[in-house]
Amino acid sequence: MGVILPVARAVVASAGLPLVTSVRHWSTEDSTRVVIGLQKKVQYEAARTTDPDRIFFDLYGARLSPALMGESQEQVRDGFLKGLAMTQLTQDVTRVVLDVSPVSDYSAFYLPGPPRLIVD
């Protein structure tokens, strides 16, 4: 299994925004999965950059859990994932950045119960 960052207790964020509660990851020989735990489904936008290779997700109407504030950056070395960072970009936008090895493609989708954004 991969690294699991701390999960926040059921705390309501300021202004009633749902929290990003955890970021977990694990890999096999040919894939890496990142799971972003949420209190409820939020809108997001994904983008990719090269040199360095990064995939980032802006989660709109979401705040980082207080338990994750101190875990803002991590070197990973897990399959295609080399590192991850989280930041409260604005009052109501959380950004999760994945530093990755050069990959040809990725996908992102939601799963309910509990709500989470899956990145493969």
MITOR-799680 format. One record per atom (N, C-alpha, C, O): residue in three letters; atom name; x, y, z. Coordinates in Angstrom, 1 decimal. Layout:
REM MITOR-799680
> code_site_xx_yy_zz
> Ala_CA_X_Y_Z .
...
***
This chain:
REM MITOR-799680
> code_site_xx_yy_zz
> Met_N_0.8_-1.2_0.0 .
> Met_CA_0.0_0.0_0.0 .
> Met_C_0.9_1.2_0.0 .
> Met_O_2.1_1.2_0.3 .
> Gly_N_0.3_2.3_-0.4 .
> Gly_CA_1.0_3.6_-0.4 .
> Gly_C_0.9_4.4_0.9 .
> Gly_O_0.4_3.9_1.9 .
> Val_N_1.4_5.6_0.8 .
> Val_CA_1.4_6.4_2.0 .
> Val_C_0.0_7.0_2.1 .
> Val_O_-0.6_7.4_1.1 .
> Ile_N_-0.4_7.1_3.4 .
> Ile_CA_-1.7_7.8_3.6 .
> Ile_C_-1.4_9.0_4.5 .
> Ile_O_-0.9_8.9_5.6 .
> Leu_N_-1.8_10.2_4.0 .
> Leu_CA_-1.6_11.4_4.8 .
> Leu_C_-2.8_11.4_5.8 .
> Leu_O_-3.8_10.8_5.6 .
> Pro_N_-2.6_12.2_6.9 .
> Pro_CA_-3.6_12.2_7.9 .
> Pro_C_-5.0_12.5_7.4 .
> Pro_O_-5.2_13.3_6.5 .
> Val_N_-6.0_11.8_8.0 .
> Val_CA_-7.4_12.1_7.6 .
> Val_C_-8.0_13.0_8.7 .
> Val_O_-7.8_12.7_9.9 .
> Ala_N_-8.6_14.1_8.3 .
> Ala_CA_-9.2_15.0_9.2 .
> Ala_C_-10.4_14.4_9.9 .
> Ala_O_-11.1_13.6_9.3 .
> Arg_N_-10.7_14.8_11.1 .
> Arg_CA_-12.0_14.5_11.7 .
> Arg_C_-13.1_15.2_11.0 .
> Arg_O_-12.8_16.1_10.2 .
> Ala_N_-14.3_14.8_11.3 .
> Ala_CA_-15.4_15.5_10.6 .
> Ala_C_-15.6_16.9_11.1 .
> Ala_O_-16.4_17.2_12.0 .
> Val_N_-14.8_17.8_10.6 .
> Val_CA_-14.8_19.2_11.0 .
> Val_C_-15.4_20.0_9.8 .
> Val_O_-15.0_19.7_8.6 .
> Val_N_-16.2_20.9_10.1 .
> Val_CA_-16.8_21.8_9.1 .
> Val_C_-15.8_23.0_8.8 .
> Val_O_-15.5_23.7_9.8 .
> Ala_N_-15.4_23.2_7.6 .
> Ala_CA_-14.5_24.3_7.3 .
> Ala_C_-15.2_25.6_7.4 .
> Ala_O_-16.4_25.7_7.4 .
> Ser_N_-14.4_26.6_7.5 .
> Ser_CA_-14.9_28.0_7.6 .
> Ser_C_-15.8_28.2_6.4 .
> Ser_O_-15.4_27.7_5.3 .
> Ala_N_-16.8_29.0_6.5 .
> Ala_CA_-17.7_29.4_5.4 .
> Ala_C_-18.5_28.1_4.9 .
> Ala_O_-19.1_28.2_3.8 .
> Gly_N_-18.4_27.0_5.6 .
> Gly_CA_-19.2_25.9_5.2 .
> Gly_C_-18.7_25.1_4.0 .
> Gly_O_-19.4_24.3_3.5 .
> Leu_N_-17.4_25.4_3.6 .
> Leu_CA_-16.9_24.7_2.4 .
> Leu_C_-16.5_23.3_2.8 .
> Leu_O_-16.0_23.1_3.9 .
> Pro_N_-16.6_22.3_1.9 .
> Pro_CA_-16.2_21.0_2.2 .
> Pro_C_-14.7_20.9_2.3 .
> Pro_O_-14.0_21.7_1.6 .
> Leu_N_-14.2_19.9_3.0 .
> Leu_CA_-12.8_19.8_3.2 .
> Leu_C_-12.2_18.7_2.3 .
> Leu_O_-12.8_17.7_2.0 .
> Val_N_-10.9_18.9_1.9 .
> Val_CA_-10.1_17.9_1.3 .
> Val_C_-9.5_17.2_2.6 .
> Val_O_-8.8_17.8_3.3 .
> Thr_N_-9.9_15.9_2.7 .
> Thr_CA_-9.6_15.2_4.0 .
> Thr_C_-8.4_14.3_3.9 .
> Thr_O_-7.8_14.0_5.0 .
> Ser_N_-8.0_13.9_2.7 .
> Ser_CA_-6.8_13.0_2.7 .
> Ser_C_-6.3_12.9_1.2 .
> Ser_O_-7.0_13.2_0.3 .
> Val_N_-5.1_12.5_1.1 .
> Val_CA_-4.5_12.2_-0.2 .
> Val_C_-3.7_10.9_-0.1 .
> Val_O_-2.7_10.9_0.7 .
> Arg_N_-4.1_9.9_-0.8 .
> Arg_CA_-3.4_8.6_-0.7 .
> Arg_C_-2.9_8.2_-2.1 .
> Arg_O_-3.4_8.7_-3.1 .
> His_N_-1.9_7.3_-2.1 .
> His_CA_-1.4_6.9_-3.4 .
> His_C_-0.8_5.5_-3.3 .
> His_O_-0.3_5.1_-2.2 .
> Trp_N_-0.8_4.7_-4.4 .
> Trp_CA_-0.1_3.5_-4.4 .
> Trp_C_0.1_3.1_-5.9 .
> Trp_O_-0.5_3.7_-6.8 .
> Ser_N_1.0_2.2_-6.1 .
> Ser_CA_1.4_1.9_-7.5 .
> Ser_C_1.6_0.4_-7.7 .
> Ser_O_1.8_-0.4_-6.8 .
> Thr_N_1.4_0.0_-9.0 .
> Thr_CA_1.8_-1.4_-9.4 .
> Thr_C_2.9_-1.1_-10.4 .
> Thr_O_3.4_0.0_-10.6 .
> Glu_N_3.3_-2.2_-11.1 .
> Glu_CA_4.4_-2.1_-12.1 .
> Glu_C_4.0_-1.1_-13.3 .
> Glu_O_4.9_-0.4_-13.8 .
> Asp_N_2.7_-1.0_-13.6 .
> Asp_CA_2.4_-0.2_-14.8 .
> Asp_C_1.3_0.8_-14.5 .
> Asp_O_0.8_1.4_-15.5 .
> Ser_N_1.0_1.1_-13.3 .
> Ser_CA_0.1_2.2_-13.0 .
> Ser_C_0.3_2.8_-11.6 .
> Ser_O_0.9_2.1_-10.7 .
> Thr_N_-0.2_4.0_-11.4 .
> Thr_CA_-0.2_4.6_-10.1 .
> Thr_C_-1.6_5.2_-9.9 .
> Thr_O_-2.2_5.8_-10.9 .
> Arg_N_-2.1_5.1_-8.7 .
> Arg_CA_-3.4_5.7_-8.4 .
> Arg_C_-3.2_6.7_-7.2 .
> Arg_O_-2.6_6.4_-6.3 .
> Val_N_-3.9_7.8_-7.4 .
> Val_CA_-3.9_8.8_-6.3 .
> Val_C_-5.4_9.0_-6.0 .
> Val_O_-6.2_9.2_-6.9 .
> Val_N_-5.7_9.0_-4.7 .
> Val_CA_-7.1_9.2_-4.3 .
> Val_C_-7.1_10.4_-3.4 .
> Val_O_-6.5_10.5_-2.3 .
> Ile_N_-7.9_11.4_-3.8 .
> Ile_CA_-8.1_12.7_-3.0 .
> Ile_C_-9.5_12.6_-2.3 .
> Ile_O_-10.5_12.6_-2.9 .
> Gly_N_-9.4_12.4_-1.0 .
> Gly_CA_-10.6_12.3_-0.2 .
> Gly_C_-11.3_13.6_0.1 .
> Gly_O_-10.6_14.6_0.3 .
> Leu_N_-12.6_13.7_0.0 .
> Leu_CA_-13.4_14.9_0.1 .
> Leu_C_-14.6_14.7_1.0 .
> Leu_O_-15.0_13.6_1.2 .
> Gln_N_-15.0_15.8_1.7 .
> Gln_CA_-16.3_15.7_2.5 .
> Gln_C_-17.5_15.6_1.6 .
> Gln_O_-18.5_14.9_1.9 .
> Lys_N_-17.4_16.2_0.4 .
> Lys_CA_-18.5_16.1_-0.6 .
> Lys_C_-17.9_16.4_-2.0 .
> Lys_O_-16.8_17.1_-2.1 .
> Lys_N_-18.6_16.1_-3.0 .
> Lys_CA_-18.2_16.3_-4.4 .
> Lys_C_-18.1_17.8_-4.6 .
> Lys_O_-18.9_18.6_-4.3 .
> Val_N_-17.0_18.2_-5.3 .
> Val_CA_-16.7_19.6_-5.7 .
> Val_C_-16.4_19.6_-7.2 .
> Val_O_-16.0_18.6_-7.7 .
> Gln_N_-16.5_20.8_-7.8 .
> Gln_CA_-16.1_21.0_-9.1 .
> Gln_C_-14.6_21.1_-9.2 .
> Gln_O_-14.0_21.6_-8.2 .
> Tyr_N_-14.0_20.6_-10.2 .
> Tyr_CA_-12.5_20.7_-10.3 .
> Tyr_C_-12.1_20.9_-11.8 .
> Tyr_O_-12.9_20.7_-12.7 .
> Glu_N_-10.9_21.4_-11.9 .
> Glu_CA_-10.3_21.6_-13.2 .
> Glu_C_-8.9_21.0_-13.2 .
> Glu_O_-8.2_21.2_-12.2 .
> Ala_N_-8.5_20.2_-14.2 .
> Ala_CA_-7.2_19.6_-14.2 .
> Ala_C_-6.4_20.2_-15.4 .
> Ala_O_-7.0_20.6_-16.4 .
> Ala_N_-5.1_20.2_-15.2 .
> Ala_CA_-4.2_20.7_-16.2 .
> Ala_C_-2.9_20.0_-16.1 .
> Ala_O_-2.6_19.4_-15.0 .
> Arg_N_-2.1_20.0_-17.2 .
> Arg_CA_-0.8_19.3_-17.2 .
> Arg_C_0.2_20.2_-17.7 .
> Arg_O_0.0_21.0_-18.6 .
> Thr_N_1.4_20.1_-17.1 .
> Thr_CA_2.6_20.9_-17.6 .
> Thr_C_3.7_19.9_-17.8 .
> Thr_O_3.7_18.8_-17.3 .
> Thr_N_4.7_20.4_-18.6 .
> Thr_CA_5.9_19.6_-18.8 .
> Thr_C_7.1_20.4_-18.4 .
> Thr_O_7.1_21.6_-18.3 .
> Asp_N_8.2_19.7_-18.2 .
> Asp_CA_9.5_20.3_-17.8 .
> Asp_C_9.4_21.3_-16.6 .
> Asp_O_9.6_22.5_-16.8 .
> Pro_N_9.1_20.8_-15.5 .
> Pro_CA_8.9_19.4_-15.1 .
> Pro_C_7.5_18.9_-15.3 .
> Pro_O_6.5_19.7_-15.5 .
> Asp_N_7.3_17.6_-15.4 .
> Asp_CA_6.0_17.0_-15.7 .
> Asp_C_5.2_17.0_-14.4 .
> Asp_O_5.6_16.5_-13.4 .
> Arg_N_4.0_17.7_-14.5 .
> Arg_CA_3.1_17.8_-13.4 .
> Arg_C_1.7_17.8_-13.9 .
> Arg_O_1.4_18.2_-15.0 .
> Ile_N_0.8_17.2_-13.0 .
> Ile_CA_-0.6_17.3_-13.2 .
> Ile_C_-1.2_18.0_-12.0 .
> Ile_O_-0.9_17.6_-10.9 .
> Phe_N_-2.0_19.0_-12.2 .
> Phe_CA_-2.5_19.7_-11.1 .
> Phe_C_-4.1_19.7_-11.2 .
> Phe_O_-4.6_19.8_-12.2 .
> Phe_N_-4.7_19.8_-10.0 .
> Phe_CA_-6.1_19.8_-9.9 .
> Phe_C_-6.5_21.0_-9.0 .
> Phe_O_-6.0_21.1_-7.8 .
> Asp_N_-7.3_21.9_-9.5 .
> Asp_CA_-7.9_22.9_-8.7 .
> Asp_C_-9.3_22.5_-8.3 .
> Asp_O_-10.1_22.3_-9.2 .
> Leu_N_-9.5_22.4_-7.0 .
> Leu_CA_-10.7_21.9_-6.4 .
> Leu_C_-11.5_23.2_-6.0 .
> Leu_O_-11.1_23.8_-5.0 .
> Tyr_N_-12.6_23.5_-6.7 .
> Tyr_CA_-13.3_24.7_-6.4 .
> Tyr_C_-14.3_24.5_-5.3 .
> Tyr_O_-15.0_23.5_-5.2 .
> Gly_N_-14.4_25.5_-4.4 .
> Gly_CA_-15.3_25.4_-3.3 .
> Gly_C_-14.9_24.4_-2.3 .
> Gly_O_-15.7_23.8_-1.6 .
> Ala_N_-13.6_24.3_-2.1 .
> Ala_CA_-13.0_23.3_-1.1 .
> Ala_C_-11.9_23.9_-0.4 .
> Ala_O_-11.2_24.8_-0.9 .
> Arg_N_-11.7_23.4_0.9 .
> Arg_CA_-10.6_23.9_1.7 .
> Arg_C_-9.8_22.7_2.2 .
> Arg_O_-10.3_21.6_2.4 .
> Leu_N_-8.5_22.9_2.4 .
> Leu_CA_-7.6_21.9_2.9 .
> Leu_C_-8.0_21.6_4.4 .
> Leu_O_-8.2_22.6_5.1 .
> Ser_N_-8.1_20.4_4.8 .
> Ser_CA_-8.3_20.1_6.2 .
> Ser_C_-7.2_20.6_7.0 .
> Ser_O_-6.0_20.6_6.6 .
> Pro_N_-7.4_21.1_8.2 .
> Pro_CA_-6.4_21.6_9.1 .
> Pro_C_-5.3_20.5_9.3 .
> Pro_O_-4.1_20.8_9.5 .
> Ala_N_-5.7_19.2_9.3 .
> Ala_CA_-4.7_18.1_9.5 .
> Ala_C_-3.7_18.0_8.3 .
> Ala_O_-2.7_17.5_8.5 .
> Leu_N_-4.1_18.5_7.1 .
> Leu_CA_-3.3_18.4_6.0 .
> Leu_C_-2.4_19.7_5.8 .
> Leu_O_-1.5_19.7_4.9 .
> Met_N_-2.7_20.8_6.5 .
> Met_CA_-1.9_22.0_6.3 .
> Met_C_-0.4_21.8_6.4 .
> Met_O_0.3_22.4_5.7 .
> Gly_N_0.0_21.0_7.4 .
> Gly_CA_1.4_20.8_7.6 .
> Gly_C_2.0_19.8_6.7 .
> Gly_O_3.2_19.6_6.7 .
> Glu_N_1.2_19.1_5.9 .
> Glu_CA_1.7_18.0_5.0 .
> Glu_C_1.6_18.5_3.6 .
> Glu_O_1.3_17.8_2.7 .
> Ser_N_2.0_19.8_3.4 .
> Ser_CA_1.8_20.4_2.1 .
> Ser_C_2.7_19.9_0.9 .
> Ser_O_2.3_20.0_-0.2 .
> Gln_N_3.8_19.3_1.3 .
> Gln_CA_4.7_18.8_0.2 .
> Gln_C_5.3_17.4_0.6 .
> Gln_O_5.6_17.2_1.8 .
> Glu_N_5.4_16.6_-0.3 .
> Glu_CA_6.0_15.3_0.0 .
> Glu_C_6.8_14.7_-1.2 .
> Glu_O_6.2_14.7_-2.3 .
> Gln_N_8.0_14.2_-1.0 .
> Gln_CA_8.7_13.5_-2.0 .
> Gln_C_8.1_12.1_-2.0 .
> Gln_O_8.0_11.5_-0.9 .
> Val_N_7.9_11.4_-3.1 .
> Val_CA_7.2_10.2_-3.1 .
> Val_C_8.0_9.0_-3.6 .
> Val_O_8.3_8.1_-2.8 .
> Arg_N_8.4_9.0_-4.9 .
> Arg_CA_9.1_7.9_-5.5 .
> Arg_C_8.3_6.6_-5.5 .
> Arg_O_8.8_5.6_-5.0 .
> Asp_N_7.0_6.7_-5.9 .
> Asp_CA_6.1_5.6_-5.9 .
> Asp_C_5.6_5.4_-7.4 .
> Asp_O_4.7_6.1_-7.8 .
> Gly_N_6.2_4.5_-8.1 .
> Gly_CA_5.8_4.3_-9.5 .
> Gly_C_6.0_5.6_-10.3 .
> Gly_O_7.1_6.1_-10.4 .
> Phe_N_4.9_6.0_-11.0 .
> Phe_CA_5.0_7.2_-11.8 .
> Phe_C_5.0_8.5_-11.0 .
> Phe_O_5.3_9.6_-11.5 .
> Leu_N_4.6_8.4_-9.7 .
> Leu_CA_4.4_9.6_-8.9 .
> Leu_C_5.8_9.9_-8.2 .
> Leu_O_6.3_9.0_-7.5 .
> Lys_N_6.3_11.1_-8.4 .
> Lys_CA_7.6_11.5_-7.8 .
> Lys_C_7.4_12.4_-6.6 .
> Lys_O_8.2_12.4_-5.7 .
> Gly_N_6.3_13.1_-6.5 .
> Gly_CA_6.0_14.0_-5.4 .
> Gly_C_4.6_14.5_-5.5 .
> Gly_O_3.9_14.5_-6.5 .
> Leu_N_4.2_15.1_-4.4 .
> Leu_CA_2.9_15.8_-4.4 .
> Leu_C_2.9_17.0_-3.5 .
> Leu_O_3.6_17.0_-2.5 .
> Ala_N_2.1_17.9_-3.8 .
> Ala_CA_2.0_19.2_-3.0 .
> Ala_C_0.5_19.6_-2.9 .
> Ala_O_-0.3_19.4_-3.9 .
> Met_N_0.1_20.2_-1.8 .
> Met_CA_-1.2_20.7_-1.6 .
> Met_C_-1.1_22.1_-1.1 .
> Met_O_-0.3_22.4_-0.3 .
> Thr_N_-2.0_23.0_-1.6 .
> Thr_CA_-2.0_24.4_-1.1 .
> Thr_C_-3.4_24.9_-1.2 .
> Thr_O_-4.2_24.5_-2.0 .
> Gln_N_-3.7_25.9_-0.3 .
> Gln_CA_-5.0_26.6_-0.4 .
> Gln_C_-4.7_27.8_-1.3 .
> Gln_O_-4.2_28.8_-0.8 .
> Leu_N_-5.0_27.6_-2.5 .
> Leu_CA_-4.7_28.6_-3.6 .
> Leu_C_-5.4_30.0_-3.3 .
> Leu_O_-4.7_31.0_-3.3 .
> Thr_N_-6.7_29.9_-3.0 .
> Thr_CA_-7.5_31.1_-2.6 .
> Thr_C_-8.4_30.6_-1.5 .
> Thr_O_-8.3_29.5_-1.1 .
> Gln_N_-9.2_31.5_-1.0 .
> Gln_CA_-10.1_31.2_0.1 .
> Gln_C_-10.9_29.9_-0.1 .
> Gln_O_-11.3_29.2_0.8 .
> Asp_N_-11.3_29.7_-1.4 .
> Asp_CA_-12.2_28.6_-1.7 .
> Asp_C_-11.7_27.7_-2.9 .
> Asp_O_-12.5_27.0_-3.5 .
> Val_N_-10.4_27.8_-3.1 .
> Val_CA_-9.8_26.9_-4.2 .
> Val_C_-8.6_26.2_-3.6 .
> Val_O_-7.6_26.8_-3.1 .
> Thr_N_-8.6_24.8_-3.6 .
> Thr_CA_-7.5_24.0_-3.1 .
> Thr_C_-6.8_23.5_-4.3 .
> Thr_O_-7.5_23.0_-5.3 .
> Arg_N_-5.5_23.5_-4.4 .
> Arg_CA_-4.7_22.9_-5.5 .
> Arg_C_-3.9_21.7_-5.0 .
> Arg_O_-3.3_21.8_-4.0 .
> Val_N_-4.1_20.6_-5.8 .
> Val_CA_-3.3_19.4_-5.5 .
> Val_C_-2.4_19.2_-6.7 .
> Val_O_-2.9_19.1_-7.9 .
> Val_N_-1.1_19.2_-6.5 .
> Val_CA_-0.1_19.1_-7.6 .
> Val_C_0.6_17.7_-7.5 .
> Val_O_1.1_17.4_-6.5 .
> Leu_N_0.6_17.0_-8.6 .
> Leu_CA_1.3_15.7_-8.7 .
> Leu_C_2.5_15.8_-9.6 .
> Leu_O_2.4_16.1_-10.8 .
> Asp_N_3.7_15.6_-9.0 .
> Asp_CA_4.9_15.6_-9.8 .
> Asp_C_5.0_14.2_-10.3 .
> Asp_O_5.1_13.2_-9.5 .
> Val_N_5.1_14.0_-11.6 .
> Val_CA_5.0_12.7_-12.2 .
> Val_C_6.2_12.4_-13.2 .
> Val_O_6.8_13.4_-13.7 .
> Ser_N_6.5_11.2_-13.4 .
> Ser_CA_7.4_10.8_-14.4 .
> Ser_C_6.7_11.0_-15.7 .
> Ser_O_5.5_11.1_-15.7 .
> Pro_N_7.4_11.2_-16.8 .
> Pro_CA_6.7_11.4_-18.1 .
> Pro_C_5.7_10.2_-18.4 .
> Pro_O_6.2_9.1_-18.5 .
> Val_N_4.5_10.6_-18.5 .
> Val_CA_3.4_9.6_-18.8 .
> Val_C_2.7_10.0_-20.0 .
> Val_O_2.6_11.2_-20.3 .
> Ser_N_2.1_9.0_-20.7 .
> Ser_CA_1.4_9.4_-21.9 .
> Ser_C_0.0_9.9_-21.7 .
> Ser_O_-0.5_10.7_-22.4 .
> Asp_N_-0.6_9.4_-20.6 .
> Asp_CA_-2.0_9.7_-20.4 .
> Asp_C_-2.4_9.5_-18.9 .
> Asp_O_-1.7_8.8_-18.2 .
> Tyr_N_-3.4_10.2_-18.5 .
> Tyr_CA_-4.0_10.0_-17.2 .
> Tyr_C_-5.5_10.2_-17.2 .
> Tyr_O_-6.0_10.7_-18.2 .
> Ser_N_-6.2_9.7_-16.2 .
> Ser_CA_-7.6_9.9_-16.2 .
> Ser_C_-8.0_10.3_-14.7 .
> Ser_O_-7.3_10.0_-13.8 .
> Ala_N_-9.1_11.1_-14.6 .
> Ala_CA_-9.6_11.5_-13.3 .
> Ala_C_-11.1_11.3_-13.3 .
> Ala_O_-11.8_11.6_-14.3 .
> Phe_N_-11.6_10.8_-12.2 .
> Phe_CA_-13.1_10.6_-12.1 .
> Phe_C_-13.5_10.6_-10.6 .
> Phe_O_-12.6_10.3_-9.7 .
> Tyr_N_-14.7_10.8_-10.3 .
> Tyr_CA_-15.3_10.8_-9.0 .
> Tyr_C_-15.8_9.4_-8.6 .
> Tyr_O_-16.3_8.7_-9.5 .
> Leu_N_-15.7_9.0_-7.4 .
> Leu_CA_-16.5_7.9_-6.8 .
> Leu_C_-17.2_8.4_-5.6 .
> Leu_O_-16.6_9.2_-4.8 .
> Pro_N_-18.4_8.0_-5.4 .
> Pro_CA_-19.2_8.4_-4.2 .
> Pro_C_-18.9_7.5_-3.0 .
> Pro_O_-18.4_6.4_-3.2 .
> Gly_N_-19.4_7.9_-1.9 .
> Gly_CA_-19.5_7.1_-0.7 .
> Gly_C_-18.3_6.4_-0.2 .
> Gly_O_-18.2_5.2_-0.3 .
> Pro_N_-17.3_7.0_0.4 .
> Pro_CA_-17.2_8.5_0.6 .
> Pro_C_-16.7_9.2_-0.7 .
> Pro_O_-16.1_8.5_-1.5 .
> Pro_N_-17.0_10.5_-0.8 .
> Pro_CA_-16.7_11.2_-2.0 .
> Pro_C_-15.1_11.2_-2.2 .
> Pro_O_-14.4_11.6_-1.2 .
> Arg_N_-14.7_10.9_-3.4 .
> Arg_CA_-13.2_11.0_-3.6 .
> Arg_C_-13.0_11.2_-5.1 .
> Arg_O_-13.7_10.6_-6.0 .
> Leu_N_-11.9_11.9_-5.4 .
> Leu_CA_-11.4_12.1_-6.8 .
> Leu_C_-10.3_11.1_-7.0 .
> Leu_O_-9.3_11.1_-6.3 .
> Ile_N_-10.5_10.3_-8.0 .
> Ile_CA_-9.5_9.2_-8.4 .
> Ile_C_-8.7_9.7_-9.6 .
> Ile_O_-9.2_10.1_-10.5 .
> Val_N_-7.4_9.5_-9.5 .
> Val_CA_-6.5_9.9_-10.6 .
> Val_C_-5.6_8.6_-10.9 .
> Val_O_-4.9_8.1_-10.0 .
> Asp_N_-5.8_8.1_-12.1 .
> Asp_CA_-5.0_7.0_-12.6 .
> Asp_C_-4.0_7.4_-13.7 .
> Asp_O_-3.2_6.6_-14.2 .
***
